[in-house]
Structures are given as structure tokens and as C-alpha cells.
Amino acid sequence: MNRFWERTFFIGTWISQGTSYLNPFAYAYMHRMHHMHTEQANDPHSPNHSSNIFKFMLSTYRYYSLVKNKEITLQNGVNKNIPRWIAFEKISESWVSRILWASVYILIYLLYAPNIYWFTMLPLHFFMSPIHGAIINWFSHKIGYRNFKQNNDSTNLFPIEILLGGEALHNNHHAKPWKANFASKWYEFDPSFFAMKILHSFRIIKLNQNSLNK
């Protein structure tokens, strides 16, 4: 996408993720490292390196923070073509921003929650991205089914992938990481792919031919 749309999506992601906004650069770099070193020593978020899901989430966050704060030496070429907006990061990732969004969520509950028990849902809103990441990167290497035999334990979680934007078709994604459409079998569905096709048709993003190949 061009620079205008790139920054539009930076802002849109911050608004939609709120308290759990993730740095796109750090997340993309970590994701590339995961594919390069899946379940090996250099994998930044392999479930095989942690005894439980909470230690896994903590170690993943530590690595993410090291990349975000430039406290780790990045591998040559891995960070190529990953967009970054330093000035916006200072706003979107500040504690002021996160407290502001948390206050907005609490206010919405105060105004519209039918009773006090609904407030138990607040942690889900506060930590949506970490929870999403834990489901994908922990359970999609632990349980589920496999369409492709690989040298890793990646799996697909059907039909949960529909609720997670298709990302839980993790085994398919590891087998063919260049594909924009994570679905492989006739019954699998990747809603994010159809969103990308719509954006492509309006020339907001450009899907290259390789990403559409089977």
C-alpha cells in the first residue's frame, strides 16, 4: 500500500486494538523469525520453550519488547520492507494511550452494562491481542488437525479460525506462508482473505500474483 493508506491503517489499528495495540514492526519481525526458526532455539514464541501458556505469553512479550525498543540486534534482511512510524509509536504505545482506552471501555460498561457481572468481561477487552496471540501460537502448535506434514507441530483449529480472522489455519500458513488465503480444504474459511480482496479491488492494497498462487 502507499504511504497514505499505510498510515491510515496504523491509526485504524490503534483505534480498533486500543489497550492491546501491538507495534506492527515488532510483531512482523517476530512473526518472520517464527517462520524462519519454527520450534527451534531461535523461535521467539515456540510453545516448546515454555512449560505453560502464561510463561509462554511472558517470554513472547519480552522478546517483542526487545525488538520494539531496539534492545536486540536484528538479523540482516529479516526487517526488510516492514513499515514503521516512530512518531506515532510514541503516542500509540504510551501508558497515557492505554489508560485512555481503558477508561473508554470502563465508561461504556458504566453506561450500558445491564448489571455488575458484565464487568468481568473487561479483562478480555483490555488484553484482546495477547489472548488472540496465545490461542494462535500456543494451541495451534498443541491441538487441532494437520493438512500438511511438516518439520513442526503447527495445526489448524476449525472452526475457531473464523472468529480469529482465519489465522488459526496455522498449519496451512506454515506450509504455504506466501499465500494470502490461509484456507486449503473446501470447508475452511479465511475471512481476512476476502477483506484483502475487497481492499485490492479498490486499489488500497496490492496483492501480488505469488500470494494468490496455490
C-alpha positions as a Markdown table, in Angstrom:
| # | Residue | x | y | z |
|---|---|---|---|---|
| 1 | Met | 0.0 | 0.0 | 0.0 |
| 2 | Asn | 1.1 | 3.6 | -0.5 |
| 3 | Arg | 2.2 | 5.8 | 2.4 |
| 4 | Phe | -1.2 | 7.4 | 2.9 |
| 5 | Trp | -3.0 | 4.1 | 3.3 |
| 6 | Glu | -0.1 | 2.7 | 5.4 |
| 7 | Arg | -0.5 | 5.4 | 8.0 |
| 8 | Thr | -4.3 | 5.2 | 7.8 |
| 9 | Phe | -4.1 | 1.6 | 8.8 |
| 10 | Phe | -1.6 | 2.4 | 11.6 |
| 11 | Ile | -4.2 | 4.8 | 13.1 |
| 12 | Gly | -7.1 | 2.4 | 12.4 |
| 13 | Thr | -5.3 | -0.5 | 14.1 |
| 14 | Trp | -4.6 | 1.7 | 17.1 |
| 15 | Ile | -8.3 | 2.6 | 17.4 |
| 16 | Ser | -9.5 | -0.9 | 16.9 |
| 17 | Gln | -7.0 | -2.6 | 19.2 |
| 18 | Gly | -7.0 | 0.2 | 21.9 |
| 19 | Thr | -5.3 | -1.1 | 25.1 |
| 20 | Ser | -3.8 | -4.1 | 23.4 |
| 21 | Tyr | -2.3 | -2.2 | 20.4 |
| 22 | Leu | 0.8 | -4.0 | 19.1 |
| 23 | Asn | 3.7 | -2.4 | 17.4 |
| 24 | Pro | 3.4 | -3.5 | 13.7 |
| 25 | Phe | 7.2 | -3.5 | 13.2 |
| 26 | Ala | 8.0 | -5.6 | 16.2 |
| 27 | Tyr | 5.1 | -8.0 | 15.6 |
| 28 | Ala | 6.0 | -8.5 | 11.9 |
| 29 | Tyr | 9.7 | -9.1 | 12.7 |
| 30 | Met | 8.8 | -11.6 | 15.4 |
| 31 | His | 6.5 | -13.4 | 13.0 |
| 32 | Arg | 9.2 | -13.7 | 10.4 |
| 33 | Met | 11.6 | -15.1 | 13.0 |
| 34 | His | 8.9 | -17.6 | 14.0 |
| 35 | His | 8.7 | -18.9 | 10.4 |
| 36 | Met | 12.5 | -19.0 | 9.9 |
| 37 | His | 13.1 | -20.9 | 13.2 |
| 38 | Thr | 9.8 | -22.6 | 13.9 |
| 39 | Glu | 10.1 | -24.5 | 17.2 |
| 40 | Gln | 13.9 | -24.2 | 17.2 |
| 41 | Ala | 16.1 | -22.4 | 19.6 |
| 42 | Asn | 15.8 | -19.0 | 17.9 |
| 43 | Asp | 12.0 | -19.2 | 17.6 |
| 44 | Pro | 10.7 | -16.2 | 19.6 |
| 45 | His | 7.4 | -17.8 | 20.5 |
| 46 | Ser | 7.5 | -21.5 | 20.4 |
| 47 | Pro | 5.3 | -23.3 | 23.0 |
| 48 | Asn | 8.1 | -25.9 | 23.3 |
| 49 | His | 10.2 | -23.4 | 25.1 |
| 50 | Ser | 7.7 | -22.8 | 27.9 |
| 51 | Ser | 6.1 | -25.1 | 30.5 |
| 52 | Asn | 2.7 | -23.4 | 30.4 |
| 53 | Ile | 0.8 | -20.8 | 28.5 |
| 54 | Phe | 1.4 | -18.0 | 31.0 |
| 55 | Lys | 5.2 | -18.3 | 30.8 |
| 56 | Phe | 4.9 | -18.6 | 27.0 |
| 57 | Met | 3.0 | -15.2 | 26.9 |
| 58 | Leu | 5.5 | -13.6 | 29.2 |
| 59 | Ser | 8.5 | -14.8 | 27.1 |
| 60 | Thr | 6.8 | -13.7 | 23.9 |
| 61 | Tyr | 6.2 | -10.2 | 25.4 |
| 62 | Arg | 9.8 | -9.9 | 26.5 |
| 63 | Tyr | 11.1 | -10.7 | 23.0 |
| 64 | Tyr | 8.5 | -8.3 | 21.4 |
| 65 | Ser | 9.6 | -5.5 | 23.8 |
| 66 | Leu | 13.3 | -6.1 | 22.9 |
| 67 | Val | 12.6 | -5.7 | 19.2 |
| 68 | Lys | 10.3 | -2.7 | 19.8 |
| 69 | Asn | 12.7 | -0.8 | 22.0 |
| 70 | Lys | 15.7 | -1.7 | 19.8 |
| 71 | Glu | 17.4 | -3.6 | 22.6 |
| 72 | Ile | 18.3 | -6.6 | 20.4 |
| 73 | Thr | 20.4 | -6.9 | 17.3 |
| 74 | Leu | 18.1 | -7.6 | 14.4 |
| 75 | Gln | 19.0 | -10.3 | 11.8 |
| 76 | Asn | 20.1 | -8.8 | 8.5 |
| 77 | Gly | 17.3 | -8.8 | 6.0 |
| 78 | Val | 14.5 | -10.0 | 8.4 |
| 79 | Asn | 13.3 | -6.5 | 8.9 |
| 80 | Lys | 13.3 | -5.6 | 5.2 |
| 81 | Asn | 10.2 | -3.7 | 3.9 |
| 82 | Ile | 8.4 | -3.7 | 7.3 |
| 83 | Pro | 6.8 | -0.2 | 7.7 |
| 84 | Arg | 7.5 | 1.8 | 10.8 |
| 85 | Trp | 6.1 | 5.1 | 12.1 |
| 86 | Ile | 8.3 | 6.1 | 15.1 |
| 87 | Ala | 6.5 | 9.4 | 15.8 |
| 88 | Phe | 3.1 | 7.6 | 16.1 |
| 89 | Glu | 4.6 | 4.8 | 18.3 |
| 90 | Lys | 5.3 | 7.4 | 20.9 |
| 91 | Ile | 1.6 | 8.2 | 21.1 |
| 92 | Ser | 0.0 | 4.8 | 20.4 |
| 93 | Glu | 2.2 | 2.8 | 22.8 |
| 94 | Ser | 2.3 | 5.2 | 25.7 |
| 95 | Trp | 0.8 | 4.5 | 29.1 |
| 96 | Val | -1.4 | 7.6 | 28.6 |
| 97 | Ser | -2.9 | 6.0 | 25.5 |
| 98 | Arg | -3.5 | 2.7 | 27.2 |
| 99 | Ile | -5.1 | 4.3 | 30.2 |
| 100 | Leu | -7.2 | 6.5 | 27.9 |
| 101 | Trp | -8.6 | 3.4 | 26.1 |
| 102 | Ala | -9.1 | 1.5 | 29.3 |
| 103 | Ser | -11.1 | 4.5 | 30.6 |
| 104 | Val | -13.2 | 4.5 | 27.4 |
| 105 | Tyr | -14.0 | 0.7 | 27.9 |
| 106 | Ile | -15.0 | 1.2 | 31.5 |
| 107 | Leu | -17.2 | 4.2 | 30.6 |
| 108 | Ile | -19.0 | 2.1 | 28.0 |
| 109 | Tyr | -19.7 | -0.6 | 30.6 |
| 110 | Leu | -20.8 | 2.0 | 33.2 |
| 111 | Leu | -23.3 | 3.4 | 30.6 |
| 112 | Tyr | -24.6 | 0.2 | 29.0 |
| 113 | Ala | -23.8 | -2.9 | 31.1 |
| 114 | Pro | -27.1 | -4.4 | 32.4 |
| 115 | Asn | -25.5 | -5.5 | 35.7 |
| 116 | Ile | -22.2 | -5.5 | 37.5 |
| 117 | Tyr | -21.4 | -9.1 | 36.4 |
| 118 | Trp | -20.7 | -7.8 | 32.9 |
| 119 | Phe | -17.6 | -6.1 | 34.2 |
| 120 | Thr | -15.9 | -9.5 | 34.4 |
| 121 | Met | -15.6 | -9.2 | 30.6 |
| 122 | Leu | -13.3 | -6.1 | 30.9 |
| 123 | Pro | -10.0 | -8.1 | 31.0 |
| 124 | Leu | -10.9 | -9.7 | 27.7 |
| 125 | His | -11.2 | -6.2 | 26.1 |
| 126 | Phe | -8.0 | -5.0 | 27.9 |
| 127 | Phe | -5.9 | -7.9 | 26.6 |
| 128 | Met | -7.5 | -9.0 | 23.4 |
| 129 | Ser | -4.3 | -9.1 | 21.3 |
| 130 | Pro | -2.3 | -11.1 | 23.8 |
| 131 | Ile | -5.2 | -13.6 | 24.2 |
| 132 | His | -5.5 | -13.8 | 20.4 |
| 133 | Gly | -1.8 | -14.4 | 20.0 |
| 134 | Ala | -1.8 | -17.0 | 22.8 |
| 135 | Ile | -4.5 | -19.0 | 21.1 |
| 136 | Ile | -2.7 | -19.0 | 17.7 |
| 137 | Asn | 0.8 | -19.5 | 18.8 |
| 138 | Trp | 0.2 | -21.9 | 21.7 |
| 139 | Phe | -2.9 | -24.0 | 20.8 |
| 140 | Ser | -2.1 | -24.0 | 17.1 |
| 141 | His | 1.0 | -25.9 | 17.9 |
| 142 | Lys | -0.6 | -28.2 | 20.5 |
| 143 | Ile | -4.1 | -29.3 | 19.4 |
| 144 | Gly | -6.0 | -29.4 | 16.1 |
| 145 | Tyr | -5.5 | -31.2 | 12.8 |
| 146 | Arg | -2.9 | -31.0 | 10.0 |
| 147 | Asn | -3.4 | -30.8 | 6.3 |
| 148 | Phe | 0.3 | -30.7 | 5.6 |
| 149 | Lys | 3.1 | -32.8 | 7.2 |
| 150 | Gln | 6.0 | -30.5 | 8.2 |
| 151 | Asn | 9.0 | -30.5 | 10.4 |
| 152 | Asn | 7.0 | -28.6 | 13.1 |
| 153 | Asp | 3.8 | -29.1 | 15.1 |
| 154 | Ser | 1.6 | -26.4 | 13.6 |
| 155 | Thr | -2.1 | -27.3 | 13.4 |
| 156 | Asn | -5.4 | -25.9 | 12.2 |
| 157 | Leu | -8.2 | -25.0 | 14.6 |
| 158 | Phe | -11.5 | -25.5 | 12.9 |
| 159 | Pro | -13.9 | -23.7 | 13.1 |
| 160 | Ile | -12.2 | -21.3 | 15.5 |
| 161 | Glu | -10.3 | -19.7 | 12.6 |
| 162 | Ile | -13.5 | -17.9 | 11.5 |
| 163 | Leu | -13.5 | -16.0 | 14.8 |
| 164 | Leu | -9.8 | -15.3 | 14.6 |
| 165 | Gly | -9.8 | -13.9 | 11.1 |
| 166 | Gly | -8.6 | -17.2 | 9.5 |
| 167 | Glu | -5.3 | -17.0 | 11.5 |
| 168 | Ala | -5.9 | -20.3 | 13.2 |
| 169 | Leu | -5.4 | -22.1 | 9.9 |
| 170 | His | -1.8 | -22.2 | 11.2 |
| 171 | Asn | -0.7 | -25.5 | 9.6 |
| 172 | Asn | -1.8 | -24.3 | 6.2 |
| 173 | His | 0.0 | -21.0 | 6.8 |
| 174 | His | 3.3 | -22.7 | 7.8 |
| 175 | Ala | 3.1 | -25.0 | 4.8 |
| 176 | Lys | 2.5 | -22.1 | 2.3 |
| 177 | Pro | 3.4 | -18.8 | 4.0 |
| 178 | Trp | 3.3 | -16.9 | 0.8 |
| 179 | Lys | -0.4 | -17.4 | 0.3 |
| 180 | Ala | -2.8 | -14.6 | 1.2 |
| 181 | Asn | -5.6 | -17.1 | 1.6 |
| 182 | Phe | -4.9 | -19.4 | 4.6 |
| 183 | Ala | -7.7 | -21.8 | 3.7 |
| 184 | Ser | -6.9 | -25.0 | 1.9 |
| 185 | Lys | -9.8 | -27.5 | 2.3 |
| 186 | Trp | -13.2 | -26.8 | 0.9 |
| 187 | Tyr | -14.7 | -26.3 | 4.3 |
| 188 | Glu | -12.1 | -24.0 | 5.6 |
| 189 | Phe | -12.7 | -20.2 | 5.5 |
| 190 | Asp | -10.3 | -17.3 | 5.8 |
| 191 | Pro | -12.4 | -14.1 | 6.2 |
| 192 | Ser | -9.2 | -11.9 | 6.2 |
| 193 | Phe | -8.5 | -13.0 | 2.6 |
| 194 | Phe | -11.9 | -11.8 | 1.4 |
| 195 | Ala | -11.3 | -8.5 | 3.2 |
| 196 | Met | -7.9 | -8.2 | 1.4 |
| 197 | Lys | -9.6 | -9.0 | -1.9 |
| 198 | Ile | -12.0 | -6.1 | -1.4 |
| 199 | Leu | -9.2 | -3.7 | -0.5 |
| 200 | His | -7.3 | -4.9 | -3.5 |
| 201 | Ser | -10.2 | -4.3 | -5.8 |
| 202 | Phe | -10.3 | -0.7 | -4.5 |
| 203 | Arg | -6.6 | -0.4 | -5.0 |
| 204 | Ile | -6.0 | 0.3 | -1.3 |
| 205 | Ile | -3.6 | -2.6 | -1.2 |
| 206 | Lys | -1.9 | -4.7 | -3.9 |
| 207 | Leu | -1.9 | -8.5 | -3.7 |
| 208 | Asn | 0.9 | -9.8 | -5.9 |
| 209 | Gln | 0.3 | -12.9 | -8.1 |
| 210 | Asn | 2.5 | -15.1 | -6.0 |
| 211 | Ser | 0.3 | -14.5 | -2.9 |
| 212 | Leu | -2.7 | -15.8 | -4.9 |
| 213 | Asn | -1.0 | -19.0 | -6.2 |
| 214 | Lys | -2.0 | -22.3 | -4.8 |
